[in-house]
Amino acid sequence: MNRSEGMAYLINKLREDQTSSGSWEYPFEAGTFTDAYMIILLRTLERNDEALIDELAERLMSRQETNGAWKLFPDDSNGNVTTTVEAYYALLYSGNYDVEDERLRKAKQFIVDNGGIEKTTLLTKMMLMFTGQYKWPRFFPLPIEIILLPLAFPVNLYSMSVYGRAHMVPFLIAADQKVSIKTEMSPDLTQLYSGAREDVFSDWAESEDSRKLRLSILASVEKHAGGSSDLHGLALAKAKRYMMGGLEPDGTLFSYFTSTTFMIFALLALGHKKDDPLIVKAVEGLYTFKTTVNGHTHIQFTTASIWNTSLITYALQEAGVKPKDPMIQKATSYLLEKQHDQYGDWVFHNQYTQPGGWGFSNINTKQPDLDDTTSSLRAITPMASLSAMYSRWNQGVNWVVSMQNKDGGWPAFEKNTNSFLLALLPIQESKGILTDPSTPDLTGRTMELLGNFVHLPQESDALSRGVRWLKKNQEKNGSWEGQWGVQYIYGTWAALTGLAASGVTGTDETVKKAVSWFKSIQNQDGGWGESCLSDRNKTYTPLNGSTLTHTAWALDALIAVSEYPDKTMIDGLRFLLKSLKRTDWHEEYPAGKGLADRIYFHYHSYRYFYPLLALAHYTKKYD
């Protein structure tokens, strides 16, 4: 099909898939770990919803490889130990399978051959400890009292990112009480140990450094606590208050599956019964994360309603759909209803700015992020000239500008929460979980909004500092690493489009290096594709084939910085047009990232609106 036909096909597809509320509810697929955790959670709470458990177990089994393993992504070598342990545990706990089942015997063998249950990552070890399958360490270097440290202290509750807090607070409660809950149906996972049975924090267990850390925290708390005689009880109370303050109307904690699950175990650790209304409501909230993927029930990490709706609304208007079109009118109204008017945790580092951002999911009311706010602002800009809407748009813009970090870049959730001390804590993946640094993708996408939609002058302080940050943080090969997408293609697309919107031209050496890099990694079919292994390898790793999403990102980046289309771009365009209806595994490959080498997401919407955006930009610029 030609460009016009391709754009018409995508517009019609998106029109058909819009919900009556005005949103788009494409699945936000999180691999298999949420399905496994949901089974484990329901069995632990003795909430024996056999229908849902059977459906989730069926999906888990459908994703098993012939060698018995489960993978994080299709080219994840022979399999992933963490993912396989999660699935194995959940399938046994479901009661539908036993250890003698041939498929589970193969899974067990894969786990043992690859280092055993000890090789699982921290989030999974937490679930194993919560449910009595992994022994709590004898010595834990982070006492619950850390939550009492004042804001002026180098490491405190609010020096962490909100994502880190949402998980660490319930974990610290559970760790303090060493919660360990088994039921009559709990399987025996001792056969999965390699024999070492290493401590979760083996490098820190009762070492001199770990004792010093704990003593330092406790001494600092005592010094600043105003003479309280029960610091431990005070810390537990404050931790619980923090969780209760983070509850969304649906009962989930900050709208995430994992933080909500951890909160449930924290409440159990504090003595709440399994049928406590707080726990019941939290579980009911998790039920709303259900979706269907390829005929199977799947529990999403959260919903992607705002992200999908804002990006699709923007892409449709770039492709020529008028703001007065009912599709755009409904989507815009939906987005305006979801703009935040509450102060979230971000206010601790940004005290003089009013709320005005957007969150990721339809249930998020207090945790806005830069990506969803900038994408929502793009979507409503064409209608923002209306007086009633302009103030809302302007409020969102002010929030975005105010969130710029001291270093000139932009974070995801909170400004200036990138303490190097947090990376030293004895927590696996502490940097990815606990910090919220400036990243090329957030910085580039924010600059693209400010330059192209807000029309900030190119010499403005915000854009000038952003340009300097991006230039300083470019990789030697010309790319940038993305934080929330896979990975160097995503980061480089965001950086280039942001630089172009800030007045940096194609003759700039930074841009020329990036363009050369894009050309060097183009596939023979004209498209682009990147493996999630880029995270593990710490360098760009090609995928065995091209995807619509990666190709759309690369092509859109080149359009932004190129005065005329060249063969590279024309070949990329041809790949997009001939592949729009393709249904092979490449279009199910995850392009989103939550945690490096651990959590990846497949956005079912990406194959539609990102190609539409690239086609629209190509047409607008070169026709």
Rosetta blueprint (number, residue, H / E / L):
1 M L
2 N L
3 R H
4 S H
5 E H
6 G H
7 M H
8 A H
9 Y H
10 L H
11 I H
12 N H
13 K H
14 L H
15 R H
16 E H
17 D H
18 Q L
19 T L
20 S L
21 S L
22 G L
23 S L
24 W L
25 E L
26 Y L
27 P L
28 F E
29 E E
30 A L
31 G L
32 T L
33 F H
34 T H
35 D H
36 A H
37 Y H
38 M H
39 I H
40 I H
41 L H
42 L H
43 R H
44 T H
45 L L
46 E L
47 R L
48 N L
49 D L
50 E H
51 A H
52 L H
53 I H
54 D H
55 E H
56 L H
57 A H
58 E H
59 R H
60 L H
61 M H
62 S H
63 R L
64 Q L
65 E L
66 T L
67 N L
68 G L
69 A L
70 W E
71 K L
72 L L
73 F L
74 P L
75 D L
76 D L
77 S L
78 N L
79 G L
80 N E
81 V H
82 T H
83 T H
84 T H
85 V H
86 E H
87 A H
88 Y H
89 Y H
90 A H
91 L H
92 L H
93 Y H
94 S H
95 G L
96 N L
97 Y L
98 D L
99 V L
100 E L
101 D L
102 E H
103 R H
104 L H
105 R H
106 K H
107 A H
108 K H
109 Q H
110 F H
111 I H
112 V H
113 D H
114 N L
115 G L
116 G L
117 I H
118 E H
119 K H
120 T L
121 T L
122 L H
123 L H
124 T H
125 K H
126 M H
127 M H
128 L H
129 M H
130 F H
131 T L
132 G L
133 Q L
134 Y L
135 K L
136 W L
137 P L
138 R L
139 F L
140 F L
141 P L
142 L L
143 P L
144 I H
145 E H
146 I H
147 I H
148 L H
149 L L
150 P L
151 L L
152 A L
153 F L
154 P L
155 V L
156 N L
157 L H
158 Y H
159 S H
160 M L
161 S L
162 V H
163 Y H
164 G H
165 R H
166 A H
167 H H
168 M H
169 V H
170 P H
171 F H
172 L H
173 I H
174 A H
175 A H
176 D H
177 Q H
178 K L
179 V L
180 S L
181 I L
182 K L
183 T L
184 E L
185 M L
186 S L
187 P L
188 D L
189 L L
190 T H
191 Q H
192 L H
193 Y L
194 S L
195 G L
196 A L
197 R L
198 E L
199 D L
200 V L
201 F L
202 S L
203 D L
204 W L
205 A L
206 E L
207 S L
208 E H
209 D H
210 S H
211 R H
212 K H
213 L H
214 R H
215 L H
216 S H
217 I H
218 L H
219 A H
220 S H
221 V H
222 E H
223 K H
224 H H
225 A L
226 G L
227 G L
228 S L
229 S L
230 D L
231 L H
232 H H
233 G H
234 L H
235 A H
236 L H
237 A H
238 K H
239 A H
240 K H
241 R H
242 Y H
243 M H
244 M H
245 G H
246 G L
247 L E
248 E L
249 P L
250 D L
251 G L
252 T L
253 L E
254 F L
255 S L
256 Y L
257 F H
258 T H
259 S H
260 T H
261 T H
262 F H
263 M H
264 I H
265 F H
266 A H
267 L H
268 L H
269 A H
270 L L
271 G L
272 H L
273 K L
274 K L
275 D L
276 D L
277 P H
278 L H
279 I H
280 V H
281 K H
282 A H
283 V H
284 E H
285 G H
286 L H
287 Y H
288 T L
289 F L
290 K E
291 T E
292 T E
293 V E
294 N L
295 G L
296 H E
297 T E
298 H E
299 I E
300 Q L
301 F L
302 T L
303 T L
304 A L
305 S H
306 I H
307 W H
308 N H
309 T H
310 S H
311 L H
312 I H
313 T H
314 Y H
315 A H
316 L H
317 Q H
318 E H
319 A L
320 G L
321 V L
322 K L
323 P L
324 K L
325 D L
326 P H
327 M H
328 I H
329 Q H
330 K H
331 A H
332 T H
333 S H
334 Y H
335 L H
336 L H
337 E H
338 K L
339 Q L
340 H L
341 D L
342 Q L
343 Y L
344 G L
345 D H
346 W H
347 V H
348 F H
349 H H
350 N L
351 Q L
352 Y L
353 T L
354 Q L
355 P L
356 G L
357 G L
358 W E
359 G L
360 F L
361 S L
362 N L
363 I L
364 N L
365 T L
366 K L
367 Q L
368 P L
369 D E
370 L H
371 D H
372 D H
373 T H
374 T H
375 S H
376 S H
377 L H
378 R H
379 A H
380 I H
381 T H
382 P H
383 M H
384 A L
385 S L
386 L L
387 S H
388 A H
389 M H
390 Y H
391 S H
392 R H
393 W H
394 N H
395 Q H
396 G H
397 V H
398 N H
399 W H
400 V H
401 V H
402 S H
403 M L
404 Q L
405 N L
406 K L
407 D L
408 G L
409 G L
410 W L
411 P L
412 A L
413 F L
414 E L
415 K L
416 N L
417 T E
418 N L
419 S L
420 F L
421 L L
422 L H
423 A H
424 L H
425 L L
426 P L
427 I L
428 Q L
429 E L
430 S H
431 K H
432 G H
433 I H
434 L H
435 T L
436 D E
437 P L
438 S L
439 T L
440 P H
441 D H
442 L H
443 T H
444 G H
445 R H
446 T H
447 M H
448 E H
449 L H
450 L H
451 G H
452 N H
453 F L
454 V L
455 H L
456 L L
457 P L
458 Q L
459 E L
460 S L
461 D H
462 A H
463 L H
464 S H
465 R H
466 G H
467 V H
468 R H
469 W H
470 L H
471 K H
472 K H
473 N L
474 Q L
475 E L
476 K L
477 N L
478 G L
479 S L
480 W L
481 E L
482 G L
483 Q L
484 W L
485 G E
486 V L
487 Q L
488 Y H
489 I H
490 Y H
491 G H
492 T H
493 W H
494 A H
495 A H
496 L H
497 T H
498 G H
499 L H
500 A H
501 A H
502 S L
503 G L
504 V L
505 T L
506 G L
507 T L
508 D L
509 E H
510 T H
511 V H
512 K H
513 K H
514 A H
515 V H
516 S H
517 W H
518 F H
519 K H
520 S H
521 I L
522 Q L
523 N L
524 Q L
525 D L
526 G L
527 G L
528 W E
529 G E
530 E E
531 S L
532 C L
533 L H
534 S H
535 D H
536 R H
537 N H
538 K L
539 T L
540 Y L
541 T L
542 P E
543 L E
544 N E
545 G E
546 S E
547 T E
548 L H
549 T H
550 H H
551 T H
552 A H
553 W H
554 A H
555 L H
556 D H
557 A H
558 L H
559 I H
560 A H
561 V H
562 S L
563 E L
564 Y L
565 P L
566 D L
567 K H
568 T H
569 M H
570 I H
571 D H
572 G H
573 L H
574 R H
575 F H
576 L H
577 L H
578 K H
579 S H
580 L L
581 K L
582 R L
583 T L
584 D L
585 W H
586 H H
587 E H
588 E H
589 Y L
590 P L
591 A L
592 G E
593 K E
594 G E
595 L E
596 A L
597 D L
598 R L
599 I E
600 Y E
601 F E
602 H E
603 Y E
604 H L
605 S L
606 Y H
607 R H
608 Y H
609 F H
610 Y H
611 P H
612 L H
613 L H
614 A H
615 L H
616 A H
617 H H
618 Y H
619 T H
620 K H
621 K H
622 Y H
623 D L
